[in-house]
Every structure is written in C-alpha cells, then in structure tokens.
Amino acid sequence: MGDRGTGEKVGERAGEKATVAGLATLVLVSSLLLGSIFFSFPSNVLSVRDGGAVRTFSVELLPQNWPFFTKPPNDAEVIPYSVRGGEAVEFASQFPNGRSDNIFGLSREQRAQGPEMANMANQVEEWVDCSENRDRCIETVVEQGAVQTIHNSSPVATLCGPVVLVQTEPVPWSYRENYDGWRLDKEAVMIEAECG
C-alpha cells in the first residue's frame, strides 16, 4: 500500500511539472507572437517606427505583414500559349484549380506550372514589347517567327515545343472602362521549350 501511495505522488508531481512546462511554453510563444504583432504596427505612442534594435530584430525574426503571405496583385504575370501548326495559338495554362481536368482542385499537379513558367521566363534573353500593339501581341510574336530555344528542366513538364510566353500587367483602375479584359499584354516571346 505504501509503495502505491509513493507512486501516485510521483505521478502527480510529474503531471504538475508537465502542466507548468506547458503553461510556460504557452506564455512564451504567446509573448513572442504578441510582441511581433505589436512591433509590426506603424508608429504609436509606445513604439516609434525608427528602426530601433528591438523593432528591427522583431520584424526580421517574425515578420507579420501581408507581403509575407501574399503576392502583390499588381505584379506581372506570365501566361503560356501553345503554338500548333505554326499559326494556331491556344491557351496552355492549367489554371484555375477548379477546372474539371484538375479534378475540381483535388489534383495538385497544375501547381508546378507556375515555377516551370518562371524558370523558363528567367532564361529568355529578349522580349518583344507589346505596348504599341496590345490587341495583337501574341499574333505578332508568332508571325515574326523569331524563336528562342529554352531548356525546360521541370520534373513535371507541361509546356514543351513551341510556346508563347506573355507577360501581362493589370489594367490600371482609372482606365478600367477603356478595356474589356482585366490584364494587358506587356511583352511576349516565342520559345521552343525543350523538355527532358
């Protein structure tokens, strides 16, 4: 009986230590999170956004702002088009995720196309400016026939052969009535994507 009482006391002490350790960890993590949120706010009565040591350390260690989580909506976006028979151009993006061929978002293979396009776009040596001819940008690039050969090193290659990459930019809000679409062709290039 005496041994059983000692065992219960040891178990109780271990449980108390675990509870205290858990609470201490919770307080520490909560303090770090709240501190990082506080120092990410603009200047206020308690803290000036002056680049002080504590603020700089906090923002670098635990960034808490939207650019950390999202891509700016006004960034350029690369859109792929496949070229068939030297003339016919068809939209080659595997997005949006909710399409039926993406199993309404359950398939994740299409997510590899963004890095694949970025890798190929970074290899392009010369883009064709579309600012003067935005309505016929793709057709103009195909008609010019200047093709750059690019190696597509993606393990899940979706763009092989003749492809037109078009960099687009969003329509400025103040000019939205002047355009039918929501993005404008900025520049384009025709490439021969070598896969494998």
C-alpha positions, 0 to 999 in steps of 0.5 A: 500500500505504501509503495502505491501511495509513493507512486501516485505522488510521483505521478502527480508531481510529474503531471504538475511539472508537465502542466507548468512546462506547458503553461510556460511554453504557452506564455512564451510563444504567446509573448513572442507572437504578441510582441511581433504583432505589436512591433509590426504596427506603424508608429504609436505612442509606445513604439516609434517606427525608427528602426530601433534594435528591438523593432528591427530584430522583431520584424526580421525574426517574425515578420507579420505583414501581408507581403509575407503571405501574399503576392502583390496583385499588381505584379506581372504575370506570365501566361503560356500559349501553345503554338500548333501548326505554326499559326494556331495559338491556344491557351496552355495554362492549367489554371484555375484549380477548379477546372474539371481536368484538375479534378475540381482542385483535388489534383495538385499537379497544375501547381508546378506550372507556375515555377516551370513558367518562371524558370523558363521566363528567367532564361529568355534573353529578349522580349518583344514589347507589346505596348504599341500593339496590345490587341495583337501581341501574341499574333505578332510574336508568332508571325515574326517567327523569331524563336528562342530555344529554352531548356525546360528542366521541370520534373513535371513538364507541361509546356514543351515545343513551341510556346508563347510566353506573355507577360501581362500587367493589370489594367490600371483602375482609372482606365478600367472602362477603356478595356474589356479584359482585366490584364494587358499584354506587356511583352511576349516571346516565342520559345521552343521549350525543350523538355527532358 
